[in-house]
C-alpha cells in the first residue's frame, strides 16, 4: 500500500501543473472567450487564443498569412452527380433547435474547473508540507512544468 501511495503522490505532483492549465484554459473556452466575434464586439486576447490553441491543438498558434490563403472549398451543392458526399449541415444559430439553454451546464463546467484547480493547488501545498519528500516534490513539480513546455516547443 505504501508504494501505491508514493506512486499517487509522484503522479499527482507531476500532473498537477497540467491539470491546472487544462482546467483553466477549458473554463475560458467553455464561455468562448478564445473566439473573437465577427462583428468586432469582442476581440479575444492573444494570450487566451494561445492557451486555447495549446489546449485544443497541442501546439502554439501559427501566424496567419492573409496574402497566400488557399481558395475556399467548393460548396457541397457543387459535388458531381452520383457523389456520395453528404449534404452540408445548415449553420447552427444560437437558440435555434435547442430545447434548453446550455448556460447551466457551462456554469457547472466552470465550477468543475475551479474545483480541479483548487484540488491541484491544495495537492501541491500538501505535498510541500512533507519534510521527507520535499526535494522530490520540487523535482516532480519542475518536471511537470518543464516536460510539457519542452514537448510543446519541439
N, C-alpha and C positions, 0 to 999 in steps of 0.2 A: 504494500500500500504506500510505503514511503517513496518508492521510485515513481509511482503514478502521480503522487502529489508534486514531486520535483519536476516531472515532465509537464504537468499542468502549469506549474509556476513558470518554467522557462518558455513554454509556448505562449502563455498569456502575456508575459512581458515583451517577448519578441514581436507578437502580432498586435499589441495594444496601439502603437502609433498608426498602423494601417486601419485598424478598426475605427479609431478616432477620425482619421482622414476620410474614410469612405462613408461614415455616418454623417459627418459634417457636409461633405460635398453632395451626398444623396439628399439630404434635407433641403439644400439650396435648389437642387434640380426638381424636387417634388413640387416646388412652387414656381418652376420655370424661370428662376432668376438668372439662368445661364443663357437665355434666349432673348435677343432684342426684339422689340415689336417692329413690324414693318412700317407702321405709321409714325415711328420716331418717338412715341410717347414714353418708351423705356429703352434705354441702351444698357445692355449688360456690361458690368465692369470687366475689364480684361482678366483680372485675377480669378473671377468666378468662371469665366469661359475657359481659362487654363485648367483649373482643377476639375471642371466638368469634362474636359477632353481627356484628362488623365483617368477619371472615374469611368467614363463611357468607352473610350477607345484605347486605353492603356498607352497613351503617347501624348507628347506635348502637341499643342495645336500647330498646324502648318500655316505659314503666311499665305494669304490669298493673293493669287496672281490674276488680276482682272483683265489684263491685256491678252492673255493666252488661254482664256476659258474654253473648254471643249463645247461644241454645239449642243444645244438642248436635245434631249432624247425625243424621238418622234412620238406623237400621241398614239394611244392604244388603238384608235379608230383606223390608223394608217396601216395596221397589220394586214398582210396579204390574206386573201380569202382562203379558207381552209386551215388557217393557222390555229394552233392550239393555245395561243396566248389568251389568258383570261382577261376579261374586260377590266379596266381600271375602276377602282372603288371611287365613288364620289367623295370629294373632300368633306371631312367631318367638321361641322361647325359647332361651336360651344352651345350646349343646351339642346341641340337637335338630336332626337333619337335617344336621349338619355332619360331613364326613368327616375333617376335621383342624382343629387349632387355628389361630387367626389370630394368636396371640401372637408367633410368629417373624417374621411379616410386620410386625407392629406394632413390633417391635424394629428391623427394617430401616428402617422409616419414621422412627423416632427417630434412627437413625444418619444417614439421609439429611438430616433437618432439621438435625442438628448439623453435618454436612458443609457444607450450604448456608450456615448462619450463620457458620461458620468461614471459608468461602471469601469471603463478603461482607465480613466484618471484615478479613481479610487484604487483600482488594482495596482497601478504603478506606485501610488502612495504607500499602500500596504506592503508591497514588495520592498520598497526602500526602507521600511521600518525594521526589517530583519537585519540584525548585525552579522549573522553568519554568511548571508548571500548578497550583501550589498554590492561588492565588486562585480559579482556575476550578474546582478540585476542591471548595473550600469552597462556592462558589456552587451547583454542581450537587448537592452533598450537601444543602445547605439547601433547594434546590428540591425534591429528592427526599423531604424530610421535610414541607415546607410544602404542596406541591401536593395530596398525598392527604388531609392533615388538612383543608385548605380545602374540598376536594370532599366530604369526609365531613360537614362542618358546613353545607353548602348546604341 
